[in-house]
């Protein structure tokens, strides 16, 4: 009987790798990364959406004496509301009073003007933030005695990227939103735009904007009703 040779078994060739899977996975990662990047850009201050971040501050005025004399009375405490012109500090004017008693009539008017400097009045209507002097201490001419803030005129200093500077001009309206009062907006006005660019300050910069040039801008918040407080973090949107 003739031998019948059976065909030898040949193993199947290895399956080719599924290249589409290798291509689609990196593509999906890129799409997600791009979406995250766009989202971050829209949230970043000065990223072309007319929004910048900052902190609300009060306009503060330091009250000082024009003369050096001992303090006899301090008529305001920290937290007190004061009106412009109201007396705040009284100084010892004994020497001036003696001079007035002995001076001829021609010199009385000059001495009266000098004596007026021994009663220090509030330069504006506001709230006493700090009291740095007590009765019995000596007030040195030019040294701050009290600090008063105009709580009705809060302002923000923000930094705008140079590519967004066309959105901001002095006198333009702006809308301010405080982080502590979500959903509420307060009207504001641009009062100052820096004439020179600077690098983004570290306390407000993002990693992407580290090397970008910015312009400082001040926004005055109009007629706050007491809910806005100095030190609150807030965002400002420019209307232009």
C-alpha positions in Angstrom: 0.0 0.0 0.0 1.3 3.3 -1.0 2.0 5.8 1.7 -0.3 8.7 1.8 1.5 11.8 3.0 -0.7 14.1 5.0 -0.1 17.8 4.7 1.9 19.1 7.6 0.0 21.5 9.9 1.0 25.1 9.5 0.3 27.3 12.5 -1.8 30.4 11.9 0.1 33.6 11.4 0.0 35.9 14.5 -2.8 38.5 14.4 -1.9 42.0 13.5 -2.1 44.6 16.3 -5.2 46.8 16.2 -3.7 50.1 15.3 -6.9 52.0 15.4 -7.1 51.5 19.2 -3.5 52.8 19.6 -4.5 55.9 17.6 -7.8 56.6 19.2 -6.6 56.5 22.8 -4.0 59.3 22.4 -6.6 61.2 20.4 -9.1 60.9 23.2 -6.4 62.1 25.7 -5.7 65.1 23.5 -9.4 66.0 23.3 -9.8 65.9 27.1 -6.6 67.9 27.6 -7.7 70.5 25.1 -11.1 70.8 26.8 -9.4 71.3 30.1 -7.0 73.9 28.7 -9.9 75.9 27.1 -11.8 75.7 30.4 -8.8 76.9 32.4 -8.2 79.7 29.9 -11.8 80.9 30.3 -11.5 81.0 34.0 -8.1 82.6 34.1 -8.1 86.4 34.7 -7.4 88.5 31.7 -7.8 85.6 29.3 -9.8 87.6 26.8 -13.2 87.5 28.6 -12.9 90.9 30.2 -12.7 89.5 33.7 -10.0 90.2 36.3 -9.5 89.2 39.9 -8.6 91.3 42.9 -9.4 92.3 46.5 -11.7 95.1 47.7 -9.9 97.8 49.6 -11.1 101.0 51.4 -9.7 104.4 50.7 -7.7 105.1 53.8 -6.5 108.5 55.1 -4.0 108.9 57.9 -4.8 111.7 60.4 -1.7 113.6 61.6 -0.9 116.7 63.6 0.8 119.8 62.2 2.4 120.5 65.6 4.2 118.5 68.3 2.4 118.6 71.6 1.0 116.4 74.3 -2.4 114.7 73.7 -5.1 115.7 76.2 -8.0 113.8 74.6 -8.8 111.3 71.9 -12.4 111.5 70.9 -12.8 108.5 68.7 -12.2 104.8 69.1 -11.6 102.1 66.5 -14.8 101.2 64.7 -16.4 104.6 65.3 -18.2 106.4 62.5 -17.1 110.0 62.2 -18.2 113.0 60.1 -15.8 115.3 58.2 -14.7 118.1 60.4 -15.6 116.4 63.7 -12.9 116.8 66.4 -10.8 113.7 66.9 -7.8 114.6 68.9 -7.1 117.6 71.3 -3.6 118.7 72.1 -2.3 120.8 75.0 -2.4 124.4 73.8 -1.4 126.0 77.1 1.6 127.8 75.6 -0.4 129.3 72.8 -3.1 130.5 75.2 -0.5 132.3 77.3 0.9 133.9 74.2 -2.5 135.0 73.2 -3.1 136.6 76.6 0.1 138.6 76.3 0.1 139.4 72.6 -1.1 142.7 71.2 -4.3 142.8 69.2 -2.4 142.8 65.9 -1.0 139.3 66.7 -4.2 137.8 68.1 -5.4 136.6 64.7 -2.1 134.9 63.9 -2.1 133.1 67.3 -5.7 132.1 66.8 -4.8 130.3 63.6 -2.0 128.6 65.4 -4.3 127.5 68.3 -6.7 125.9 65.8 -4.0 123.4 64.9 -4.2 121.9 68.5 -7.7 120.5 67.7 -7.4 117.8 64.9 -10.6 117.2 63.0 -11.7 114.3 60.7 -10.6 115.0 57.1 -13.5 113.0 55.7 -16.6 111.1 56.7 -15.8 107.5 57.4 -14.9 104.8 59.9 -11.9 104.8 62.3 -9.8 101.8 61.4 -6.8 102.3 63.6 -6.0 104.4 66.7 -2.3 105.0 67.3 -2.3 107.5 70.1 -3.6 107.8 73.7 -4.1 110.7 76.1 -0.8 111.6 77.8 1.4 110.6 74.8 3.1 113.2 72.7 1.9 113.7 69.1 4.8 114.3 66.8 4.1 116.5 63.8 3.4 114.4 60.7 3.1 111.1 62.6 -0.2 109.2 62.0 -2.6 109.4 65.0 -5.7 107.8 63.5 -6.5 106.1 60.2 -10.0 106.7 58.7 -11.5 104.7 55.8 -14.2 105.9 53.5 -16.3 102.8 53.6 -18.7 104.1 51.0 -15.9 104.2 48.4 -14.3 100.8 48.0 -11.9 100.1 45.2 -10.1 97.2 43.6 -6.7 97.0 42.0 -6.6 94.4 39.3 -4.1 93.4 36.6 -5.2 93.2 33.0 -3.2 91.4 30.3 -2.0 93.8 27.6 -4.0 92.0 24.9 -7.2 92.9 26.9 -6.2 96.5 27.5 -8.6 97.7 24.8 -11.4 96.6 27.0 -10.5 99.1 29.7 -10.6 102.9 29.7 -10.9 105.5 32.6 -14.5 106.3 33.1 -15.8 103.0 31.7 -18.5 101.1 33.8 -17.6 97.8 35.4 -19.5 95.1 37.3 -18.0 93.7 40.5 -18.9 90.3 42.0 -17.7 89.4 45.5 -16.9 85.7 46.2 -18.8 86.0 49.5 -22.0 87.2 47.7 -22.5 84.8 44.8 -25.0 85.8 42.1 -25.0 89.5 43.1 -23.3 92.3 41.1 -22.3 95.8 42.2 -21.7 98.8 39.8 -18.2 100.2 39.5 -16.2 102.7 37.5 -12.6 102.5 36.1 -10.7 105.3 37.8 -7.1 104.6 36.8 -5.1 102.7 34.2 -1.4 102.4 34.6 0.7 104.0 31.9 3.4 101.4 32.0 3.3 97.6 31.8 4.7 95.3 34.5 5.1 91.6 34.9 2.2 89.7 36.5 2.5 89.8 40.3 3.1 86.4 41.9 0.0 86.7 44.1 -2.4 86.8 41.1 -0.5 85.0 38.3 -1.2 81.6 36.7 1.6 79.4 35.5 0.8 80.1 31.9 0.8 83.9 32.4 4.1 84.0 34.4 5.9 85.9 31.7 3.0 88.0 30.3 3.0 91.8 30.7 0.0 93.3 32.5 -1.3 96.8 33.3 -2.6 97.7 36.7 -6.2 99.0 36.8 -8.2 100.6 39.7 -12.0 100.2 39.9 -14.1 102.2 42.3 -17.2 100.4 43.6 -20.1 102.9 43.6 -22.4 103.3 46.7 -21.9 99.9 48.4 -24.7 99.2 50.8 -22.6 97.8 53.6 -22.4 94.2 52.5 -19.2 94.7 50.7 -16.3 94.7 53.1 -12.6 95.6 52.7 -10.5 92.5 52.2 -13.1 90.6 50.3 -11.9 88.8 47.2 -13.9 89.7 44.1 -13.9 89.7 40.3 -14.6 92.6 38.0 -16.0 92.4 34.5 -15.4 95.3 32.1 -18.3 96.3 30.0 -16.6 97.5 26.9 
